[in-house]
Amino acid sequence: MTRTVRPMILVLLAVAAVGAVAALAVSTSAPTSAPAMTLPPPATTGHMSLEEALATRRSVRHFQSTPLTPKQIGQLCWAAQGVTEPKRGLRTAPSAMAKYPLELYVVTAEGARHYVPAAHALEPCQGSDLRATLGRQRTVAEAPAVFVFTAVPSRMGGRFPQRTQRWIDLEVGHAAQNLLLQAVALGLGAVPVGGYEEAAVAQALQLPEGQQVCYLVPVGTPAGSGP
Ligand SMILES: Cc1cc2nc3c(=O)[nH]c(=O)nc-3n(C[C@H](O)[C@H](O)[C@H](O)COP(=O)(O)O)c2cc1C
């Protein structure tokens, strides 16, 4: 190996290492040492018709304190962003050019986790209860689970820059509506929250640069329902 080639290889290795660390930082917020949680397989049939879910959906802002089960959380994540065609990675919600710019986080009393659609799993991000730091609305602080949609605009590519934001906004509407209707079908209540402080949510979840907050959906068992 010549004297000029060896330093060049070292520089390339260093650049690759920095790139790998940066790529990890872009994929999710700050990791903790807790293990990833594989979610129970989602149900693809249910007891409530789509028409009934549409007819009975109402925004619910008061919840019982009962935590959601892993099965419920998994079903809600799947409804929002689950993979339904593994070969091409297509999901429950449509996506412009199938670029899938959305990310989904689940914030509970136990901490924050990031949904990985391909594995139908939750990877831990933060180990503490962040709900009260996500915004000033009581519903967000008191819901057993807050689903946070974010987006990575750069994933849309540079082909249609003037349409990127519109397409992200439309896509998060599709995904959030899936989640809202799935909540109804599970006997749960939910409300879409657009009145959040973007910087506060980004800070709480330690979102990487270039990831934007799109929508919050607090979910729980409606207060006053059940036995
Ligand atoms: C884009 C958007 C943002 C919203 N933001 C909030 C919010 O910040 N807080 C809240 O309590 N409800 C919020 N809502 C829920 C609306 O208040 C609710 O959908 C509306 O009152 C109609 O009631 P329904 O959902 O029961 O049909 C939002 C709804 C949409 C579509």
Ligand as a Chemical Component Dictionary entry (heavy atoms), coordinates in Angstrom:
data_LIG
# 
_chem_comp.id                   LIG 
_chem_comp.type                 NON-POLYMER 
_chem_comp.pdbx_formal_charge   0 
_chem_comp.three_letter_code    LIG 
# 
loop_
_chem_comp_atom.comp_id 
_chem_comp_atom.atom_id 
_chem_comp_atom.alt_atom_id 
_chem_comp_atom.type_symbol 
_chem_comp_atom.charge 
_chem_comp_atom.model_Cartn_x 
_chem_comp_atom.model_Cartn_y 
_chem_comp_atom.model_Cartn_z 
_chem_comp_atom.pdbx_ordinal 
LIG C1  C1  C 0 -56.719 19.578 12.219 1  
LIG C2  C2  C 0 -57.475 19.379 13.520 2  
LIG C3  C3  C 0 -56.918 19.870 14.687 3  
LIG C4  C4  C 0 -57.560 19.669 15.907 4  
LIG N1  N1  N 0 -56.964 20.102 17.062 5  
LIG C5  C5  C 0 -57.551 19.865 18.259 6  
LIG C6  C6  C 0 -56.917 20.266 19.460 7  
LIG O1  O1  O 0 -55.821 20.811 19.452 8  
LIG N2  N2  N 0 -57.546 19.974 20.624 9  
LIG C7  C7  C 0 -58.758 19.340 20.686 10 
LIG O2  O2  O 0 -59.258 19.099 21.786 11 
LIG N3  N3  N 0 -59.402 18.968 19.544 12 
LIG C8  C8  C 0 -58.828 19.205 18.338 13 
LIG N4  N4  N 0 -59.437 18.781 17.171 14 
LIG C9  C9  C 0 -60.722 18.063 17.253 15 
LIG C10 C10 C 0 -61.909 18.956 16.859 16 
LIG O3  O3  O 0 -62.163 19.898 17.878 17 
LIG C11 C11 C 0 -63.131 18.055 16.637 18 
LIG O4  O4  O 0 -62.856 17.167 15.572 19 
LIG C12 C12 C 0 -64.371 18.862 16.295 20 
LIG O5  O5  O 0 -64.817 19.581 17.436 21 
LIG C13 C13 C 0 -65.530 17.989 15.801 22 
LIG O6  O6  O 0 -65.886 17.016 16.765 23 
LIG P1  P1  P 0 -65.775 15.434 16.477 24 
LIG O7  O7  O 0 -64.324 15.104 16.242 25 
LIG O8  O8  O 0 -66.295 14.782 17.729 26 
LIG O9  O9  O 0 -66.599 15.125 15.288 27 
LIG C14 C14 C 0 -58.820 18.989 15.948 28 
LIG C15 C15 C 0 -59.375 18.515 14.742 29 
LIG C16 C16 C 0 -58.703 18.681 13.541 30 
LIG C17 C17 C 0 -59.296 18.128 12.280 31 
# 
loop_
_chem_comp_bond.comp_id 
_chem_comp_bond.atom_id_1 
_chem_comp_bond.atom_id_2 
_chem_comp_bond.value_order 
_chem_comp_bond.pdbx_ordinal 
LIG C1  C2  SING 1  
LIG C2  C3  SING 2  
LIG C2  C16 DOUB 3  
LIG C3  C4  DOUB 4  
LIG C4  N1  SING 5  
LIG C4  C14 SING 6  
LIG N1  C5  DOUB 7  
LIG C5  C6  SING 8  
LIG C5  C8  SING 9  
LIG C6  O1  DOUB 10 
LIG C6  N2  SING 11 
LIG N2  C7  SING 12 
LIG C7  O2  DOUB 13 
LIG C7  N3  SING 14 
LIG N3  C8  DOUB 15 
LIG C8  N4  SING 16 
LIG N4  C9  SING 17 
LIG N4  C14 SING 18 
LIG C9  C10 SING 19 
LIG C10 O3  SING 20 
LIG C10 C11 SING 21 
LIG C11 O4  SING 22 
LIG C11 C12 SING 23 
LIG C12 O5  SING 24 
LIG C12 C13 SING 25 
LIG C13 O6  SING 26 
LIG O6  P1  SING 27 
LIG P1  O7  DOUB 28 
LIG P1  O8  SING 29 
LIG P1  O9  SING 30 
LIG C14 C15 DOUB 31 
LIG C15 C16 SING 32 
LIG C16 C17 SING 33 
# 
